[in-house]
Amino acid sequence: MVRMTVVGAGSWGSAFAYYLGRLGFPTRLWVREEDIFLDLLQTRINRTFLPGYFFPQTVTFHKNLAEAVDGAEVIYIAVPSQYCRQVYLRLSDFLEKGQAVVSLTKGLEQKTQKRMTEVMKEVFPKEKKIKTAVLSGPSFAREVAAGHPTALVLASRDKNLARELQATISSLQLRIYTSSDVVGVELCGAVKNIIAIAAGISDGLGYGNNSRASLITRGLVEMTRLGLALGARKETFSGLAGLGDLVLTCTSEMSRNYHVGLELTRGKSLRQILSEMRMVAEGVRNTLTVFKLAHQKKIEMPICQRVYEVLYHGQPAHKALEELMSRDLKEEKI
């Protein structure tokens, strides 16, 4: 039986470890937070990030990272992008030659604007020949834990690795597709969160389905523009990591990023909203990162730009949407 490790016990990391454990895989879950770790040892439930789900005995909990990854054939990393480099650096000392590391993170590194697999390549020792991949798509943690049918995409430049992982973790509950477009899949995961903030703002202002559909559609255009400029394939953006995840995060209050947009229209400051959330809304930091990246590449991303103005320059939300609607009229194209 393949031995698995999940690094990160937030909602998605916990749900994925729970899923792997339910499949019968010996799974270690690395837990950073002391209070959550102790609670898991006592109750086998992550009452902070995944309440109501009792982990099967196939899942064990670990505070020691070296212990957690020792002998694991596949390591899944579900850590917010702002912490990934430091986790990768810690992890690099314990990696064994030929291990596979899969990113579950949907974000870019703020300082460098790099994707997570790019950071891995920079940090992991070359002589260990670590195989990397990214798993993404429409996946609310609680629904995966509840066993709702879900489809995701696993991208890797190593096609054999992608197929092996696909065969290993697919089930009647979770259907895995493969892709070699790592760039596109990772960029989709980062940009869709920004559009979700815009959708939350729109709904919070009382606008309806027309407005949300427009944001989703034109948001998809912005994601695609950026992706094509950075070497991604166009079809990736109409797939699970692109349109699929975009629709999910823009249409449900279960989305942390949608929640941020909604709360902004209720008179709360960004600082207050974030202080009330223990889970990380990746779209907040990604907005700044993508704004800088678009500026560097001279790519027009008006929705992302307006979200940036709202979050980082205090522009009133209604004013931002007015500016979107009053832009120069043009032909529809990517």
Backbone hydrogen bonds, N-H to C=O, Kabsch-Sander energy under -0.5 kcal/mol:
donor,donor_aa,acceptor,acceptor_aa,energy
4,M,26,P,-2.6
5,T,74,V,-1.8
6,V,28,R,-3.1
7,V,5,T,-0.5
7,V,76,Y,-3.4
8,G,6,V,-0.7
8,G,30,W,-1.8
14,S,10,G,-2.3
15,A,11,S,-2.3
16,F,12,W,-2.5
17,A,13,G,-2.3
18,Y,14,S,-2.5
19,Y,15,A,-2.3
20,L,16,F,-2.7
21,G,17,A,-2.6
22,R,18,Y,-2.2
23,L,19,Y,-1.5
24,G,20,L,-0.5
24,G,21,G,-1.1
25,F,20,L,-1.9
27,T,25,F,-0.6
27,T,58,T,-2.6
28,R,4,M,-2.2
29,L,60,T,-3.0
30,W,6,V,-2.9
30,W,28,R,-0.6
31,V,62,H,-3.0
32,R,30,W,-0.5
37,F,33,E,-2.4
38,L,34,E,-2.4
39,D,35,D,-1.8
40,L,36,I,-2.5
41,L,37,F,-2.2
42,Q,38,L,-1.8
43,T,39,D,-3.0
44,R,39,D,-0.5
44,R,40,L,-2.0
46,N,50,L,-0.5
46,N,53,Y,-0.5
47,R,45,I,-1.4
50,L,46,N,-2.7
53,Y,50,L,-1.1
54,F,52,G,-0.6
55,F,44,R,-3.0
55,F,53,Y,-0.6
59,V,56,P,-1.9
60,T,27,T,-2.5
62,H,29,L,-2.4
65,L,63,K,-0.7
68,A,64,N,-2.0
69,V,65,L,-1.9
70,D,66,A,-1.1
72,A,69,V,-2.0
73,E,3,R,-2.0
74,V,3,R,-1.4
75,I,100,A,-2.8
76,Y,5,T,-3.2
76,Y,74,V,-0.5
77,I,102,V,-2.9
78,A,7,V,-2.8
78,A,76,Y,-0.6
79,V,77,I,-0.5
83,Y,80,P,-2.2
84,C,80,P,-0.7
84,C,81,S,-0.7
85,R,81,S,-0.5
87,V,83,Y,-1.9
88,Y,84,C,-3.3
89,L,85,R,-2.7
90,R,86,Q,-1.8
91,L,87,V,-2.8
92,S,88,Y,-2.3
93,D,89,L,-0.6
93,D,90,R,-0.8
94,F,91,L,-1.9
95,L,91,L,-1.0
98,G,128,K,-2.7
99,Q,96,E,-2.1
100,A,73,E,-1.6
101,V,131,K,-3.2
102,V,75,I,-3.1
103,S,133,A,-2.7
104,L,77,I,-2.8
107,G,105,T,-0.7
109,E,114,K,-2.9
113,Q,109,E,-2.4
116,M,107,G,-0.5
119,V,115,R,-1.9
120,M,116,M,-2.5
121,K,117,T,-2.1
122,E,118,E,-1.8
123,V,119,V,-2.2
124,F,120,M,-3.3
128,K,125,P,-1.5
129,K,126,K,-1.5
131,K,99,Q,-2.4
133,A,101,V,-1.7
134,V,155,A,-2.2
135,L,103,S,-2.6
136,S,153,V,-2.4
139,S,137,G,-0.7
144,V,140,F,-1.8
145,A,141,A,-2.6
146,A,142,R,-1.9
147,G,144,V,-1.2
148,H,143,E,-2.5
150,T,173,Q,-2.8
152,L,175,R,-2.4
153,V,136,S,-2.8
154,L,177,Y,-3.3
155,A,134,V,-2.9
155,A,153,V,-0.6
156,S,179,S,-2.2
159,K,157,R,-1.0
162,A,158,D,-2.3
163,R,159,K,-2.3
164,E,160,N,-2.4
165,L,161,L,-2.7
166,Q,162,A,-2.3
167,A,163,R,-2.3
168,T,164,E,-1.8
169,I,165,L,-2.5
170,S,166,Q,-1.4
171,S,174,L,-2.9
175,R,150,T,-2.9
175,R,173,Q,-0.5
176,I,174,L,-0.6
177,Y,152,L,-2.7
179,S,154,L,-1.8
182,V,180,S,-1.6
185,V,181,D,-2.1
186,E,182,V,-2.3
187,L,183,V,-2.3
188,C,184,G,-2.4
189,G,185,V,-1.7
190,A,186,E,-1.2
191,V,187,L,-2.7
192,K,188,C,-2.2
194,I,190,A,-0.5
194,I,191,V,-1.1
195,I,191,V,-1.6
196,A,192,K,-1.8
197,I,193,N,-1.3
198,A,194,I,-1.7
199,A,195,I,-2.3
200,G,196,A,-2.2
201,I,197,I,-2.2
202,S,198,A,-2.5
203,D,199,A,-2.6
204,G,200,G,-2.4
205,L,201,I,-1.7
206,G,203,D,-1.4
207,Y,202,S,-2.0
212,R,208,G,-1.8
213,A,209,N,-2.8
214,S,210,N,-2.1
215,L,211,S,-2.2
216,I,212,R,-2.5
217,T,213,A,-2.4
218,R,214,S,-2.8
219,G,215,L,-2.2
220,L,216,I,-2.1
221,V,217,T,-1.3
222,E,218,R,-1.8
223,M,219,G,-2.4
224,T,220,L,-2.3
225,R,221,V,-2.6
226,L,222,E,-2.1
227,G,223,M,-2.3
228,L,224,T,-2.9
229,A,225,R,-1.9
230,L,226,L,-1.2
230,L,227,G,-0.6
231,G,228,L,-1.1
232,A,227,G,-3.1
236,T,233,R,-1.2
237,F,233,R,-0.5
237,F,234,K,-1.3
238,S,235,E,-1.0
239,G,236,T,-1.3
242,G,236,T,-0.7
243,L,237,F,-1.1
244,G,239,G,-2.5
245,D,240,L,-1.7
246,L,242,G,-2.4
247,V,243,L,-2.7
248,L,244,G,-1.8
249,T,245,D,-2.5
250,C,246,L,-1.4
251,T,247,V,-0.6
251,T,248,L,-1.1
255,S,252,S,-1.6
259,H,255,S,-2.2
260,V,256,R,-1.8
261,G,257,N,-1.9
262,L,258,Y,-2.5
263,E,259,H,-2.6
264,L,260,V,-1.8
265,T,261,G,-1.0
265,T,262,L,-0.7
266,R,263,E,-1.3
267,G,264,L,-1.0
268,K,263,E,-1.4
273,I,269,S,-2.4
274,L,270,L,-2.5
275,S,271,R,-2.0
276,E,272,Q,-1.2
276,E,273,I,-0.5
277,M,274,L,-1.1
278,R,276,E,-0.5
282,E,280,V,-1.0
284,V,281,A,-1.6
285,R,281,A,-0.6
286,N,282,E,-2.4
287,T,283,G,-1.8
288,L,284,V,-0.9
289,T,285,R,-2.0
290,V,286,N,-3.4
291,F,287,T,-2.1
292,K,288,L,-1.9
293,L,289,T,-2.2
294,A,290,V,-3.0
295,H,291,F,-2.0
296,Q,292,K,-2.3
297,K,293,L,-2.1
298,K,294,A,-0.7
298,K,295,H,-0.6
299,I,294,A,-2.5
301,M,299,I,-0.6
305,Q,301,M,-2.3
306,R,302,P,-2.2
307,V,303,I,-2.3
308,Y,304,C,-2.2
309,E,305,Q,-2.1
310,V,306,R,-2.2
311,L,307,V,-2.8
312,Y,308,Y,-2.9
313,H,309,E,-1.4
314,G,310,V,-0.6
315,Q,309,E,-2.0
320,A,316,P,-1.9
321,L,317,A,-1.9
322,E,318,H,-1.9
323,E,319,K,-2.1
324,L,320,A,-1.7
325,M,321,L,-1.9
326,S,322,E,-1.3
327,R,324,L,-0.8
333,K,331,E,-0.6
